[in-house]
Amino acid sequence: MARSPISVSKFRNSFFGWWLVWAVLHASLILNYGYSLNNAVIDSLVTNSLLLGACWIISNILRYYLPYSDRYLYVLIISVIFSLVVNALSKFILNLILTDISNTNYLIFLSNAYWLRLGISFLLIGCMAIICVLWYTQEEEQENRQRKNDAEKLSRDAELYKLRQQLQPHFLFNSLNSISALIGSNPSQARKMIHQLSDFLRTTLRKDEEQWVKMEEEMQSLELYLEIEKVRFGHRLSTSIMKDEGSMHMLIPPMLLQPVVENAIKFGLYDTTDAVTIHISVLRENDSLKVTVQNPYDPDTASPRHGTGFGLNSVKRRLYLLFARTDLVETSAKNQVFTTTIKIPNHENYHH
């Protein structure tokens, strides 16, 4: 439920300060007409207390009920009703208090000024009602925006989690198939791969609930993954990793690079029997991370566009969900080398 404007200290202080100024002005006007200070103070206190109460009631009415259609007609009607009630009550109370014969002229003045006082009451109550309508409309919009943002965040987090979870089974099945093939031909290599796979899965499972990790941790996970792949492919796979120290302390979404490197291995090795080197570069550019992954490909047996399969699509989608940008993943093919470039903006610039 929206907050009442009177519950906000700055608004409340301004409201009561303005009302005090108006009460003094009200009394001053009556004094200028030649009536006593007693008449002026009593009239101002009674009338403005009733106006103050009417405004407080209207504020609460609009807080609990504000129609979507014809809301300004609704405000007009309740402003007129409360103005009539305030004027009638103030006249009744003042007639009860100022019954002394010395106040006869003032009571005649009070009766003659009825329409003027009604108009002023309507203006004051109407202004307060309009302020409340604008206030509650803004509060409602803020609540709707917050609910929408919360729902989008939940949806985004769920999709990010789903994307991470989709990566593990694919890699795990490939690794288990390789282990199964190695058990008969090379048991020692099979055991080594099981230990490496165990270390890798332990690391990735621990990161499941983390949204960001240091680049240094990401590289450790990536190197574990590459060791497993080297057991699978033997001498056919080698890697060249270049990284600067300034990039190692920057933050990155966990397990972001594995699908990119897996994509490079897949399209670099699957269509050839030759030895292949995957080049990985991690650099800090200004306040962002730049990761480049390169793999050779044979244009006669593979098309570079195949490199934008699930792995790269998942990376693009994750980065879009995190940064709302579509320009953070770029691919190119030149001189039989397929290059994937990923730019990761500074985490703090987007989340603080």
Secondary structure, DSSP 8 states (H G I E B T S, - for coil): ----GGGSHHHHHHHHHHHHHHHHHHHHHHHHTT--HHHHHHHHHHHHHHHHHHHHHHHHHHHH---SSSHHHHHHHHHHHHHHHHHHHHHHHHHHH--SGGGHHHHHHHHHTHHHHHHHHHHHHHHHHHHHHHHHHHHHHHHHHHHHHHHHHHHHHHHHHHHHHHHHHHHHHHHHHHHHHHHHH-HHHHHHHHHHHHHHHHHHHHTTT-S-EEHHHHHHHHHHHHHHHHHHHGGGEEEEEEE-GGGTTSEE-TT-SHHHHHHHHHHHHTT-SS-EEEEEEEEEETTEEEEEEEEE--TTT--GGGGSSHHHHHHHHHHHHHH--S-SEEEEEETTEEEEEEEE--HHHHH-
